[in-house]
C-alpha cells in the first residue's frame, strides 16, 4: 500500500491530479496508480446504491435495502442513542455494499413549511438538528463508513436552488443556520461536508471562500473533505481556490481539461490543486474499500430496528377522552388509500428500494374492514369511493382515517405551494366525522399539515414518513403495544399565513431574503404570542409525567440544572424533558426562550428519576456581530423545564456570573441609566472615587426626571451643568 502524503501527490502527473478533483461514473472518485476508486451513495434513510452497470442515475433502480424512517420522524424521537444506533445500522449496510461514504445526514433548518425537502431534515431548531446529526454521524463512522453532512449551507428552498441567494444577516446565520453544522464538525469530525447549490449572501456556495475555508476550516477546525452537491459547481477553478475539494459528479474529460489548462495558464496554483488532491486521497485511504464484492447482512433484523425507530418517534398529537389506545372487541373501519399504499419515504435522493414494506392495511387487527375512500393520485372526490367509506364508518365503532400528501406534492427539486391536504381527503374526512365522531386521524406526510378539522376529531397521530415498517409501527401505537413518546421537532401553525416566511418565501426568482432573522419556528410564534395548532416539542403519552424540585447552580465553567421527573400514571412510558433558557440581560433582540438541552427518560409507573443536565457557557450566548464572537452576558436568566415549548412545568431565575459584562466598554456614549445599574465592581469603584456617583444619585432618585436622566449619554452631562472635570476623573479612575 502506498503512503498517501504530499510527496505522493507531487509524484502524480498533472492530468492524474486533475482527474482526482472531480467524480467519475456519477458515484466514484478517480482511480490513479496506487490508489483505487471509492464509491459513495445516497442514504440518509437507507441505502440508495445504484446499479452502475444498468442505470446509474435511476432512483428506482437501486439495491434492495431497508428503508428507515425519514429524518423528519427520527428527530421526533429526541433520542441521541437511537440516532446513534440508526447510524450504526446504516454503516453496517453501507459496509456490506462496499461503500466508502454515505451521503447524509441532511441538517438544514426547516425555515418554511413549504420547503420541498423538509422531510429529509431534522428540525427548525439548530440544537436538536445538531444533536441528532452528531449521533447519526458517530454511529455511521464507527462502522468504518464516512458521511457527507449536507447541505452546507442555508439550503432552505428548492425552487431555483442552483442560483438563488439566501440573504441572511450574520447573527441569524451563525445562531440558526450554521450552528448545527458547527456542532457536528467539532463533536463528530465527519469525513466530508457537501456544499449546497445556492448562493449565500450573493456568493455561490461552491466557490464561497468565507464559508468553505475561513469559517469551516479556520474557525471550526474541519479536517475532512468538501464535496459539491451533484451539479453545484459553476466554476471549477474558482471552487478549488475557495476550498472545494471534489466536484461531483464531474463532467468527464472536460473537468480534467479545465483544471490542467488553468494550472498551465497560471490561473490555478499547483499547490492549491495539490491541497485538494491530498484531501481526496486521504478520504479514499481512510474510508475506501474494495467495491467489487457486496457482503450479506441481516435485513430482517434491520427491518425490526426500523420498526423500533418508528415506534420511538411517532407523535401522539391529540387524544381526547383517551380515544387511544384502541380497545379490543371494537369494530374498526380503516379508511384511506394511504393505508393500503402508504407514503413511507421521501422522493429524490432519499428514495430507497425498500426491502420489506408492511402496509398499515396488512398489519391491521383481524376483523378490521377497509375502504379506500379517496384516490391518492387525485384531488377531486370520487363519489363512489366516498359513499362506501362513509357507510363503513357508520357501521363501525371506531374509524382510523389515513391522510397525507402524495409524493408528487412534496419531494426534492421543488417547493410546495400549500400545506393543506388534498381537497378530496379533507372533504371525505368531514363526511366521516359527521357519520361517526370516534375518528383517529393518522398522518403520513413529510412536513407540516394544516388541520381545519383538528377540533372535531378526538385523536391525531403523526407518523411522518415512517419507513418500511410503517404498518407495524402505526398499529403498535394505536393499540398501545407501544406507548408513544415522540415530540414534534417543528411547530405546526394553525395556518400557513401564520408562518414568518409567509408571502415572501420563494417569491423572488433570484433572492431569498430571510426577513425574520433569528425568529424561526417557535422563536417567532413565542415572540408574537401567537397560538399554534401544536407547538414545538409537543407529544402526548398514554401515561402522565410530573416535574418537581428544580435547582440551578453555577459552576466554574457551566451551569448545572437539576430536576425530578415522575411517571404518575398507570403504564410505563418515556418522557422527553426539555430545558429552555430565557435571556433577560443582553442588550440585543433575544427570543422569548430557546431550547438548550433535553433528555429522554424511560420510567415505570410511580418511578421517579432525578436528572442533572450541564449547560455550557454557549447555552447562554448570542453571536455578537460587532465583536465577531459568541458572548454570554452576565446577569438575569430564567431556566424553564417542560414537556414542550408551550408546556413549561418548572421555572427558576438565576444570575449568570461566568460571562462578560453586558455593558461592554464604557465610552462617552454610555447611557447614565446603564452606568448606574452596572454591577461591575470596577465601574462602581470609579463612579465613587471620581465623585460622579454623588452627582448622579439625586438625578436617579428624582422620580420625575429619572427616565429622562437615564436616557442621557455621558457626553451630555455638560448640558446638565455637571463639570467636565468630574467626568474626566471618572474615566481616569476607570482606566
N, C-alpha and C positions, 0 to 999 in steps of 0.2 A: 504494500500500500504506500502510495506516495505521501510525502509530508506536505500538507497544504500551508503555505506561507507566502509571503511577498516574493521570495526568490522563485518559487514555483510559478507564480503568476507572471513574473517577468520573463520566464522561460517559454511561455506560450507565444505563438505568433499573434500579430495584431488581429488577424481575422478570427482566430480562436477566442481571443478575449472579447472581441465584438460580438461573437455568437453567444457568449455566456450571459450577456446582459439582456437578452430577450428570450422569451419562451419558444418552445418547439412543439409542433403537433398538438397545439392547444393546451396540453396538460403537463408538458415536460420541460425540464431545463435541458440545456445543450450538453452533448457528450463531447469531451475533449480527451486527448491522450492521457491516460492515467486516472481519469475521473468519469464514472458512468453517469448517465442521466438520472434524474429523480422525478417521480410522478407526484402530482398533487391533485386534490379533488374537492369539490364542494361537499359540504357535510355538516352544517350547523345542527341539524336534527336527525342525521343519519347519512350514510354514505351515498353519494351520487357519482360513483366511479363509472365513467363512460367506457363503452366498448370502442376503443380507439381504432380497431380494425374495421368496424362497421359504420358507425355514425358518431364521431367524437363530440358533436355538439347537440345531439338529440337528447333532450332532457328526459324523454320517456324510454330511452334505451340505455339503462344503467344496470349495474349488478344488483342482484337480489340482496336487500339489506333491511334490517329492522328500522322502521320509522318511529323515532321517539317523538314525544310532544314538542311542539314549537316553543321557541323562547318566550313568546307571549304567555304561554301557560307555565313553563318551568319557573319563570321568575315569580309567579304567584305562589310558589312553594315557600319563598323567603327562607330557603334552606341551603346553606353553603355546602353541607355534607352531601346532600342529594345531588347537587350540581357537580360536585367533585366526583361522585360515583358515576354520574352520567358521562363525565369526561373520560373516565377510565373505560367505560363500555364502548364509547366511540373510538378510543385509542386501540382497544382490542380488535375491533372490526377493521380499522384502518391498517393495523399491522398485518392482519390476515390477508388483506388485499395488497400488501406491499406498498402502501402509500407513505410518502415522506412527510407531507404537510396536508393538514385538513383545513379547508378554508372556512373559518369561523372561530369564535362566535361573532355575531353582529351585536354591537353595543351602542348604536346610535340612540339618541334621546327621542322619545315619542312626543314630539312638539305639537303636532296636529293630528287629530283622529282621521284626517283624510289621507295621510301619507300611505301610499300603497304597499309599503314594505314593513309596516308596523308589526306584523305577525312574526317577523324574523328578529325583532329587537326585544330587549328585556323590559324597559321601564321608561317612565317620564322622569324618574329620579336618578341622578348620577351615582349616589351612594349604592342603591340597590343594584343598578346596572353594573357598577364596578365590582361589587362583592360577588355577584353571580358570575361575572366574567373571570375573575381571579380563580374561583373554584373550578370552573369549567376548564380553563387553560392548564392549571396544575394537574388535573385529572388526566387529560389527554397526553400531556407531555411526559408524565411519569410512565407512560406506556411506550415511550420512545418515538412518539409521533409529534411533529411540530404543529403549530397552529398559525393561522393568519387572522389576527384580530382586525375586524372591519366595521365600518368603512370610515377611514381616517381622512377627514373629519367633517362634521356638520353636514352630513348627507341626510337631510331630513325631508326631502321631497323627491319624487320620481320624475315628474314632468320636467322635460328639458334638463335632465340630470347631468348630461355631458357638458353643458355650457353655463347653466345658471349659477349665479353668485350668491352664496349665503353671506349676507351682510350682518355682522354681529359685533356689538360693542365688546371691548376687551374683557370687561368684568364678566359678562354673560358667557363669553367664550370659555374663559378659564373655569368658572364655577359650575356651569351646566354642561357644556358641550365637549370639553376636554378632560374633565375631572375623572371620568370613568376610565378613559384610556391611560391617564397618568397613573391611576391606582394599579391597573393591570400590568403596565410596564414595570413599575417599581416593585410590585409584590410577586409577580408570576414570571417575569422575564420571558415573554412569548418569543417564539422563533422568528416570526415575521409580523409586520403590520401591512395591511392592504390600504393603499391610499384611494380615496373615493374619486368619482368622476367630476364632481362640482368644483366651482371656484370658491375660495374663501376670501371675502372682502376684496374681490376683484382678481385674485391670482389663482390660476388653475392649481389644484392641489398636487397634481403630479409634478409640478415644477415650482412648488412653493417652498423656498429655502427656509423661510422663517418657521414653517410648520414642520418640515421633514428633518431639518438639521438643527436649527437654533433651539427650538422647543423640545422636540422628540429626543435628540441625541445630546445636545449640550446641556439642557436643563434637567431632563429626566434620566439621562444616562443609558438610553436604549443601546443595546449591543447587537441586536439582530439585523435582519434584512427588511428593507421596504420594497414591496412589490406593488404594481399597479392593479387596479381592478381591470377586468378584461375590456381592453379598448380605451382606457382612460388617458393614454399618452398622446398628446398632440405634437409635442416637440421632444423627441427622444434625447437629443443632446442637452437641451435646457433642463430636462428632467434629471439626468445623471448629475449635472452640475448642482442641482438643488438638493440632491440627497436620495433620489430614487435609485434603486439598485437593479431591479428586474422589471422589464416591460413584459406584461402578459396580455395576450398570448404570443405576441411577436408578429411581425409581418413577413416572415420568411427571409429570403436573401436580402430584401430591401432594408430590413432592420440592421443586418450586418454591414451592408454597404454604407449606410448613413453614418454609422459610428466610425468606420475605417476612414471615410472621407473627412469627417470632422477632425479626427486626430491628425491626419496628413496636412490639413489646411490650417492647423493651429487653433481651431475653434473649440477643441476639447483637449485638455492636458492629459497625457498618458497616466500621470499619477492619479488624476480624478477617475479615469476609467479603471485603473488597477484597484482602486479602493472598492468600487462596486463589484468587480470581478472576484476579489478576495472574499467579499461578503457572500456572494453566490456560492463559491466553492466551500466556504465554511458551513453554509447551510446544508449543502449536499453531504459534506463529510459528517456532520452531526446527525442529520435526520434521514439521509438517503439509505436505500436498501435495494436488494435485488427485486425487480418488478416483474419478473417472469413467472413466478410460481406462487399463486394465491394459496393460502392455507385454510383449513377448516376452523370454525369456531361455533359455539353453541348458540344458534339464533333463537331457538325456543326459550332458552334461558334469558336471552336479551329481551325477547318479547315479554316475558314475565316482569322484567325490570321496567320496561316501558309502561306496563300497566301500573306498577308501583309509583313511578314518577307522576303519572296522571292522577292516581289516587291521592297523592300528597299535595297536588297542585290545584285541582278543581275547586272552584269557589262557589260556596252556597251564598247567593246574594240576598235571598229573601226566603223566609219560612214562617209565614203567619199561622198561628194556632197549631204549630207542629204538624203541618201538612206532610212533611217528611220526617223520618224515613217512612216509606210505604209499609202498610200493614198487610200481613198475609191474609188470604181469604177474600180480598177485594178484587173486583173485576177491573182490568186495566185496558184502556184504549191507548195504543201507541199511534200517534198521528204525525205525519210529516215525512216527505220523501227522504229527508236527511237521516231518518232512522234506518232506511234501507240502503241509501247511498250516501254515507257520511262524508262530510268535509273534515278530514283529519290531518291534512298537511298543507303547507304553502306551495305556491307555484313558483316557477322560475328556477333559480339556482338551488333552492332548498327542496325541490321535488325529489322524492325517494321512490324507487321501485320497491314498494313495501313487501316484506316477507310474508306476513300473515295478518291480513286485516280481519278484525272481528267487528261486525257492524252492531249497532245498538239493537237492531231488529233480531239479529241472530242470537244475541245474548239476553234477550228479554225473558222474563219469567214465563214459565209454562202457563198457557191459558190466555196470555195477553193477545189481544186482537189488534190488527194493523189496518190503517187506511192511509194512503199516500197524501190525500188532501190537496196537494198542490204539485206543480212541476217545477223543480229547481231551476231548470233552464229557461223558465218563462217568468214574467212579472204580472201577467194578467191572469185572473182566476179561471180555473177550469170548473164549470158549474157541476158537472157530473161527479168529479172527484170531491169537491167541497161538500156536496149534498150527502155523499156516502160517509164522509168524515164526521159531519155534524150528527148524522143518525147514530153512528157508532158511539160518539160522545154521550148522547142521550141515554144509551143503553148501558153505560159503564159507570162504576163507582168513581174511578179516578181517570184523568186524562194526562198523559205525558206527551207534550207537544214539542216537537223538534223544529227549531227555527235557526236561520243563519244566512250567511252570504254565500252565493256560488263563487267558485274560483274566478269567474270572469269579472267579478266586481272588485276583487282585491288580490293583487299579485304584483310581482316585481315588474317594473317598467313603466307604470303609470299610476297616477293618484286617483283616489275616489272623488266623486262629487256629492256624495251623500253618506250619512251614517244610518239612514233609515233602512229597515228590512225591505225586501221586495214587496210591492203592494199586495200581491196575492197572499203572502204569508200573514201580513198584518190584518187583512180583511178576513181571512179564514179564522185567525185566532180570535178576533172579535166575535164571530159567529159561534165559535166553540165555547167561549166564556159564557155566552148567553144560554147555551144549551146545557152546560154543566160547569158550575163555578169551581169545582175541585180540579184546577188545572195547574200542572207544573210545567214551566217552560224551560227546556234545555237548549242552550245556545251553542252553536258551532260557528265561530267567527274568528277573524284574525285581529280585530281591533274593536274599538268602542261601538256600541249599538244604541240608537235611540229606542226608548221603550214607552210609547204613549199608552200602552196597556198595563204598565207595571203595577199601578194601584189596584187593578181589577183581578190580578192573579195572586194566589196565596204563596206560591213558591217559584223561584227562579234559580237556575243552576248554570253557571258559566264554565264551559269546558274548553273554550277557545278552539285550537286545533290540537286534538289530544293524542295524535299518533295512532299507530295501527291497532292498539288495544283500546280504542275509543269506546267500543261497545261494552267490554267487560268493566272498564273503569267507570263509565257512566252509571251502570247499574250497581256497582259497588257503593257508590254514593247514594243513589236513590233508595236502595233497600236498607241502608245502614250497615252493610257489611264493613264499610269504612266510614269513619266519622270525618266529615270534610274539615280541612284545615288550611285551605288556600286563602290568600289575601290578594286583593287587586293591586297590581303593580302600576296601574294607571287610573286616573279619575274618570268616571262616567258622568258626563254632564247631562242635564235634563234635555238639552237640545244642542244641535251643532252651533247655533248662534251664540251660545254662552262661552265657547272656546276662545281663548285670547287671540288666536290667529284667524278668527272668522272674518271674512271679507277681504283679507289680504293674501291668504295662503295661495301660492301658485297663480296669482293673478297677473303678475308681471312676467313676461316671457323670459327675461334675462336676469332680473334682480329679485331676490327673495330677502326682504328686509325684516329682520327679527325685532319688530317694534316693541314686543313685550319684555325684552331684556331678560333678566333673571326670573321673571314671573311666569314660569312654565308650569302647567298642570296644577297640582294642589296649591302651589305657591300663589298662583293667580286667583283661584277660587277663594282661598282664605283671605287674601288681601282685600277682595271686593265683597267679602261676607256673602258669597253667592251660594245659594242652595244647589246641590248636585243630586243626580239620581243615586249614585253610590260613590262614596269618597275613596281616595287613595288609601290602601291598607285595609279596606273593609273585607270581611269574610266571616260568615256565621259558622256555628258548630252545633252538634246535637247535645252538647253539654254547656255548662256555664263556667266562666272563669272570673274570679275576683282578684283584685290587686290591693296590696297593702304595704305599709312600712317603708316608704320611700325615704332614703337618706342620700345626701350628696356631699362628698368630701373632696377637697382639692389636695393633690399630692404635689411632688416636686415638678413633674412634667406633664401631668394629666389630671383628669377628674374621674373619680370613682362614683358610679351610680348603682345603688343597691335597692332592691325591692323584692317583694314576695308575690308569687302568683299561685293561686289555689284553684283546683278543679272542684267547684262547689256543686257540680251536677251529679248525675247518676251513671254516666258512662265514661270510659276512658277517652281522652282526646288530646289534641295538640293545639297549642296556642302560640301565635306569633306576637310577642311583646315588643312594642315599638317605642323607641326613645327619640323624642324631638327636642330641639333646642330653640329657644326664642331669645334673640339678642335685643336687649333694651338699652344698650350703651353706645353702640357705634354711631358715628355722625354721618352715615350714608343710608340710602334706602336699604331696608332689610325685609326679608319675608317675615310673615307672622310667626312661622316656625319652620324648621327644616329637619327632615329625618337624619339622625346622626348615628343610630345603631339599632340593631334588632336581634332577637334570638328566638328560636323555636323550641318550645318545651313540650315534652310528652308527659302527661300526668294522668294517673289513675284517679277514680272518684275519691274525693276527700284528700287527695295528696297535695302538698304544698312544696314549692321549691323557691329558695332564695337565690336571686340572680345578682351577680356583680359584673357590671359592664364598665369598661375603661374607655373614656372619651379622650383622645389626644388633643393637643393644642389646636390642630387643624379643624377639629369639630366645632370650634368657636371662631373660626377665621372667615374672613371675606378677602377677596382679591383687591388689594389697594393698587389701583391703576397708576396713580401718580408715583408711587414708590416701586412699582413693578415687583410686588411681593405679597405673600399671604400675611395677613395681620389679624391677630387675636387681641382685641381691646379689653383692657381691664375694666371691671365694673359689673353692672347688674345683668344677670341672665336668668332664664327660667328653664328648668328641666321639666318636660312633660312626658309621662309614660302612659301608653294606652293600647287599645286593641285596634285602632285605626287612626287616621289623621283627624277624624272628627269624633272619635270616641276616646277622649282622654280621661283616664281614671285617676291619675296622681299628678300633682304638680309640686315643685319646690323652687323657691327663689334662692339664688346664691350670688356671691361676688367673686368674680374671677380675679386673681392677682398674679398669674403666671404669664400674662400677656404684656402688652405695652400700654402706655398712657394714650387714651383715645384722643386727647387734645393735640398730641404731636408737639412739634417745636413751637414755643411761644414766640410770636412776632408782633410787629406793630399792628397787624390786622386781627390779632386775637381779641375776641369779644370779652367784655368785662364780666358778663354772666358766666361764661365758660371758665374764665380765670378764677372767679370767686368760688366756683364749685369744684375746681380741680383738686383732687385728693393727693396729687404728687407731693411728697414731703419737701422736695427741693423748691417747688413753686411756692408752697405755703411759707417756707422759711424766707424766701426772697421777698414776698409780699410784706412780711412783718418787719424784717430788718431794714427795708427801704422806706418804711412809713406809708407805703401805698395801701396797706391793709386798713390803717386808721382812716385814710381818705375815702376808701370805698365803703367802709362799714355803714356810715349813715345813708349813703346812696342806696345800698342794698336793703336797708331796713325801712326805707320810706315806701309804704305800700302804694302810694300814688305815682311814684316815679320808678319803682324797681324794674318794671318791664321795659321801660324806655332806656334806663341806665344799662340794663343787662345787654341790650342790643346796640351798644356803642363799642367800637374798637378802641384799643389802647391809644392809637394815634389821634383820636378825637378828644382825649382828656383835656387838652388845652382849651377847647371850646367851652368847657365847664368851669374854667378858672383855675384848674389844677396846674401847678408849675411843671415845666419840663424837667426840672431838677429831680423831682420825686420819681418821675417815670424813668429817667436815666439811671438813678440809683437802683431801681428795681432790675433793670436789665444787667447792670454791673453785678448785682448780687446773684442773679440767675446764672451768669457766665462763670 
